Amino acid sequence: MIRIANAQFWVHDQEEALAFYTGTLGWEVRSDVTMSEWGFRWLVVGPSGQQDVGLVLMSIPKPPMFDVSTSSQLAELVAKGAGGTLFLETDDCQASHDELRARGVEFNDPPTRQPYGIDTSFRDPSGNNIRLTQVLEFSPDRA
């Protein structure tokens, strides 16, 4: 069987991202390995109690991997939120929203009832989108 082990976000600053995901969100470090000879750091975090998947906080590549123009374009796209979305689930969206807000997370919108549940969103320091959802029984009639 093939399983998802990790997902990845491009980040502008790995230390800033590490502080956000571990300090603000309360996640744990799964792996933090620096390969000096390659100028590369493999940094993986994840929620406590969910050991089977992690989020790789990958520095935006610079030369020689990407040329300066491509690296700059990618950094701009990530800052605009165009780097993808991480979908998180919680049992109580309002309580999680309130707890994370007290820790300094700036939300884009309040928890809002949707046909699939209660949902809100925020961004990490690099601009990556994160949605926080309390999944309820799906009903296309629910507004």
SVG drawing of the C-alpha trace seen along z (x, -y; Angstrom):
<svg xmlns="http://www.w3.org/2000/svg" viewBox="-32 -39 62 41">
<polyline fill="none" stroke="black" stroke-width="0.4" points="0.0,0.0 1.2,-3.5 0.5,-6.1 1.1,-9.9 4.0,-10.4 4.5,-14.2 3.1,-17.2 5.3,-20.3 5.0,-24.1 7.6,-26.5 8.6,-28.9 10.6,-32.2 12.4,-31.5 12.6,-28.1 13.3,-29.4 10.3,-31.7 8.1,-28.9 9.5,-26.5 8.6,-29.0 5.0,-29.4 4.3,-25.7 5.8,-24.6 5.4,-27.7 2.1,-29.1 0.3,-26.0 1.8,-23.7 3.1,-21.1 6.2,-19.0 9.4,-18.6 9.5,-15.3 12.8,-15.8 15.4,-18.5 18.5,-17.6 20.9,-20.0 23.1,-18.8 25.7,-21.5 27.5,-20.2 24.3,-20.7 23.2,-23.9 19.9,-22.1 17.8,-21.6 15.1,-18.9 12.6,-20.3 9.4,-18.4 6.7,-19.2 3.3,-17.7 0.5,-17.7 1.1,-15.7 -0.8,-12.5 -0.8,-12.2 2.5,-10.5 1.7,-9.1 2.0,-12.4 4.1,-15.5 4.5,-18.9 7.9,-19.7 8.9,-23.3 11.0,-23.7 13.1,-26.8 12.4,-28.4 15.3,-27.2 17.9,-29.6 20.7,-29.1 21.8,-26.6 18.5,-24.8 16.4,-27.8 17.7,-30.9 17.3,-34.2 14.2,-35.2 12.4,-31.9 13.2,-31.9 11.9,-35.5 8.7,-34.6 8.1,-31.6 8.6,-33.7 6.1,-36.3 3.5,-33.6 3.8,-32.0 3.5,-35.3 0.2,-35.9 -1.1,-32.5 -0.7,-30.8 1.5,-28.0 -1.4,-25.6 -3.6,-25.0 -3.3,-22.8 -6.6,-21.5 -6.8,-20.9 -9.7,-19.3 -10.9,-20.0 -13.7,-18.7 -14.6,-22.3 -13.8,-25.1 -14.8,-27.9 -12.8,-26.7 -9.7,-26.0 -10.1,-29.4 -10.3,-31.1 -7.3,-29.2 -5.1,-29.9 -6.2,-33.5 -5.1,-33.9 -1.7,-32.5 -1.3,-35.2 -2.8,-33.6 -4.5,-36.2 -7.5,-34.7 -8.9,-35.7 -12.5,-35.2 -14.5,-34.0 -15.7,-30.4 -18.5,-30.2 -21.1,-27.5 -20.8,-25.9 -22.7,-22.9 -19.8,-20.6 -19.2,-22.0 -17.8,-25.0 -14.8,-26.6 -12.2,-29.4 -8.8,-30.2 -5.4,-31.8 -2.0,-32.0 1.5,-31.1 4.2,-33.7 5.2,-32.9 1.7,-33.3 0.6,-29.7 -3.1,-29.1 -4.4,-27.0 -8.1,-26.1 -9.5,-24.9 -12.7,-22.9 -15.1,-21.2 -16.6,-18.6 -20.3,-18.0 -22.6,-15.7 -22.8,-16.9 -26.0,-18.5 -26.3,-20.5 -29.3,-22.3 -27.4,-23.6 -26.5,-27.3"/>
</svg>
